[in-house]
Amino acid sequence: MDSLIKKIHQAHQNAPDFPSPKTIQQFFEDLLGLLFPEFSVQNIREEEDVKSTLESLQAQLTVILSRNPHLHTGDGEILSRDFFVGLETVFDWINQDVDAMFEGDPAARSRTEILRSYPGFYAISAYRIAHLLHQLEVTLVPRMITEYAHSRTGIDIHPGARIGQYFCIDHGTGVVIGETTVIGNHVKIYQGVTLGALSVDKADADVKRHPTIEDHVIIYSGATILGGKTVIGKQSVIGGNVWLTKSVLPGSKVYYQTQMHHEAGTVTDRYVFKNDLSQ
């Protein structure tokens, strides 16, 4: 027991002074509740109260960043101010994502249903807020936000990914979007989709390892798309359970097909590539 006590004590002495997960989680939840009343305990009735709540949250972020200068190379107060300056764009883009989810899901009866119950909304909101911090070159905190959302939704989006407007994740469980992924506008993906890397070598950490998904692409459940040079052309449809490590042209349809050969009594599986746009 004495040996264990010494090891634990040593671990605490060597532990870096980082913000606690609960502090970051609370900041994110309070911010999301301000942006979307569906997540708040009580609606804010007066415009002045909105202002004071924003100022309070900005002060909280200033404290977090000022107390942890090792997480950035700037000034905590200036970074916090810049974050809240950029928050309006984030708010507008999240609302566009809600529009995309409402338009893309026949089962959705209202925007309120999406805001209160859709894991895709929660995960995308966490990503967009975290990505803004990531753009300001704040480390760790963005990852803590997206990992918190990951634990609640099963959707893993790295804050470094670049995702365009009107993004829709339907169902969502098991979705993985890697750090250097680039996603265009009006993209829709389903559960179990992986946008990942071919290489896991640490030496490749600073190169583009994840795919590019162009505008108006649909990726169905279970599809895996890997590699930094892999580009899915605009208006393509990627079928369920497809495994791709090479680019496809715009307007392509890629799906998995099983064929029964009656004379030979055998079954073969193959990928089918079709292209609907003129080359």
N, C-alpha and C positions, 0 to 999 in steps of 0.2 A: 504493500500500500504506500509506503514512504517513497518508493521509486516512482510510482504513478503520480503522486502529488508533486514531486520535483519536476517530472516531465510536463505536467499540465501548467505548473507555475512558470516554467521556462517558455512554454508556448505563449502564455499571456504576456510575458515580458517582451517577446519578439514580435508580437502581433502589430501590424501597421495600424495607424490611426485613421481608419476609414469610416464613412457614415454607416450606421447600422441599416440592415435591410428594412426594418420597421419604419425608420425615418423616411427612407426613399419611397416605400410603399404608401405611406400616409400622404406624402407630398403629391404623389401621382393621383391617388384616389381623391384628394381634396381638389386638385386641379381639374380632374375629369368631372367631378360633381359640379364645379363652377361652370364649366363649358356646356355641360348637358344636365339640365335639372332632373332628368330621369335617374341620375346617380346621386343626387344630393338628398340630404335628410329633409331639408326645407327649402322651398323656392324663395328666391330673392325678389322682393317686390320693388325696391327702390334702386334707381340707377346709381345713387351715391353709395349704396351698399355693395354693388358690383365693383365699383372703383376701390373701395376699402378692402374688399376681399382679394382683389388682384394685387393690391399693394402689400397685403399681408403675405400672400404666397411669394411675391417677389422678394420680400424680406427674408422669408424662410430659405429660399434658394440662395440668396446672398450669404446667409450664415453657413449653409452647407458647403458652398464653394470656397468661402473665405477660410473656413476651418480646415479645409483639405486642399491646400495649394499644390500638393503633389499630384492632383488629378487634372491639372490644366497648367497652361503656361501664361495665363492672362491674369486679370484682376477680377476677383469674385464678384464685386459689385457691378462692374461693367459687363461681365458675362451674363449675369442675371438680368440686367437691363436689356441686353441684346436678345436674350431668350424671349422675354415678354414682348419685345417689339415684333419678333417673328411669329408670335403665337397666333395672331389674327389669320395669317396665311394657313397655318396648321389647322385652325378651327374651320376655315372655309373648305380645305381639302378633305377633312374628316366628314364634313357634311356632304360633300360630293361622293365620298365612299358609301355613305348611308343611302344616297340616291341610287347608286349603282347596285347595292344589295337589294333595295326595294324593287327596282325595275327588273333585276335578274332572278328573283325568287318568287314564283307564283304563290308560294305558301305564305309569304309575308302579307299581312293584312294592314299594317301601318308602320310608319317610321318608329313609333313608340315601341312596337313589338321588337324591332331590330335593336333599338337602343337598350332595351331592358333585358333582352334574352339571347341575342346572337353573339356567340364567341368571336366570330369574325370581326364584328364591330369593336369589341374590347381589345382584341389583339392588334388590329390596325391602328386604333387610337394610341395604344401604348407605343407602337412602333413610330408613329409620326411625331409624338412628343419626344421620344428618345432620340430620334434621328436629328431633330433640331439641336439637341444638346451635343450630339455627335459632330454635327457640322461646326459647332463652336469649339471643337477639339477638347471637349470634356470627356475624360475616360471613366470607366467603371460604372458611373451613375446611369448612363444610357443602357448599359447591359443589364444592370440590376432591374431597371424598369421593364425591359422586354422579357427578362427571365421570370419576373413576377407574373406577367401576363401569360407566359408559357405555362407556368405551373397551374394557372386557373383555366386555361383554354385548351392546352395541348397543341397550340400553334406557336412555332418557334421562328421568329423573324429577327435576324441580326439588325441592330440599329444602323449598321453601316450600309445596308442594302439601299439601292436607289429605286424608289417606287413612284410611278407617275400618278396621275389623277384618275378618279373613278375606278378605284381598285375594289374588287369583290372577292371575298373568300366565302364560299358556301359550305356549310357544315364545319369543315376546318380541322377536325381532329387529325393530328399527325402531319400537318403541313410543316415543311422546313424550308426556309429561305435563307441562303447563306450570305455571308458578309459582302461579297463583291457582286452579288446579283444585281442586274439592271432590268427593271420592269417598266414598260411603257404605259400609255394611257388606255383605259377601258379594257383591262385584262381581268379575266375571271378564272379562278382556280378552285378545285374541289378538294375534299379531304384526302389525306395521304400523299399529296404531291410533294416531291423533293426537288428543290433547285439547289444542287450541291456541287461539290468539287470532285474532280478525278484524282487529285493529289492531296495527301494530307501531310506532306513534308513541311516542316517548320520553315525551311529555307524559302518556301513559296508563299509565305504569309503576306508579303507585300505586292504580289502579282494578282491579276484578275483570275480567280479560280472557279468562279461560278457563272452560269449562263446569262445570256441576254434574251429577254422576252419582249418582242416588239408589240406595237399597238394592236388592240382588238383581237388578242389571242385568247382562246379557251383551252384550259388544261384539265382533263377529267381525272377522276379519282385514281390514286395509286401510281400515277405516272412519275417517272424519275428522269430528270434532265440534268446532265452533268457536264462540267468543263467550262473554263473561261473563254474558249473560242467558239463555243456552241451558241448559235443564234437561231431563235425560232422566229421566222419571218412574220410580218404583220398579217392579220386575218387568218392565221392558221388555227387548226383544231387538232389537239393532241389527245388521242383516245386513252381510255383507262388502261393501267398496267403497262404502258409503253415505256421502254428503256431507251433513252437517246443520249448518245455521246457525240453526235455530229449535227451540223446545222441543217435546217430545212428551209426551203424557199418560201417567200410570202404566198399566202393562199393555200398552203399544203394541208392535207388531212392525213394523219398518221394513226393507224390503229392496228390492233392485234387480231389476227384472223386464224381460226382453226378450220381445217378442211378435212373432210372424211373421204378417203379414196375407197369406194365400195368394191371395186374389182380386186384390189390388193388387200383390202381389209385393214388399212393403216390410216393413221391420223397424222397430219403434219401441221405445225404451227409456223406462222410467218408474219412479218410486219408488212403492212400495205401502205405505200406512199402514193397519194394522189395530189394533183395540183390543179386548183380552179382558176388561177390567174394566169393570163398570158405572159409568156417570158419575154 
